[in-house]
Amino acid sequence: MSLIKCVNLSLSYENNTVIKDLSFSVNMGDHICIVGENGSGKSTLIKALLGLKAPSSGKILFGEGLHSTDIGYLPQQTGAQKDFPASVYEVVLSGCLNSKGMRPFFSKEDKNRAEEAMKRLNISELKKRSYRELSGGQQQRVLLARALCATQKLLLLDEPVTGLDPHAAHELYEIIKELNESGVTIIMVSHDICGGMKYASHILHLCHGEEFFGTVEEYKNSNMDNNFLHSGKECSCI
């Protein structure tokens, strides 16, 4: 059964329909890249998958014991978030909040999960460092480790490489690839079509009422918004 299945999903933003009758499935092990122009509904879809936005019509079905609260989420960074005054360990551990329930303190299991997430993201040596003092690439690793604390099934990443230099972006893509290969399903929103097509298994392209969902190869062979696909002059993925 699919982890997530969207059936004839329609979503609105400020009384305007931005997604209409969208159907697609997310299976275990998929790496899906969501692309599209600004205003095409990417952010609205993210909110719906997280349970923060109710559909206008249609359904979002969860399988394999997954709930919207089980999704590890890495949001787009804001200036305020980059200046967050906490240690790396505290930021990563906060990813366990959903599983903490009514317990007043983090459990030993929570702390072990945070330690393991930092180890997987190669940031254990940064444990006591202040988050605000880290580079952009290091901060994204910390936030990814935080998201990993919330789930072992599905990560939803919103523009994870925005603002990173090419080297840091490549390193983060490789880490995401390793997580996917270890069994974590990935849904990634990105304006970086080349990066998306290099690492993803499927593409979901939202385009103001005209959508595409399929494998990367099917997307390359489609006529879906060729101008968008070929917009990168040095895009080597095509």
Secondary structure, 3 states (H helix, E strand, C coil): CCCEEEEEEEEEECCEEEEEEEEEEECCCCEEEEEECCCCCHHHHHHHHCCCCCCCEEEEEECCCCCHHHCEEECCCCHHHHCCCCEHHHHHHHHHHHHHCCCCCCCHHHHHHHHHHHHHCCCHHHCCCEHHHCCHHHHHHHHHHHHHHCCCCEEEEECCCCCCCHHHHHHHHHHHHHHHHCCCEEEEECCCHHHHHHHCCEEEEECCCCCEEEEHHHHHCCCCCHHHHCCCCCCCCC
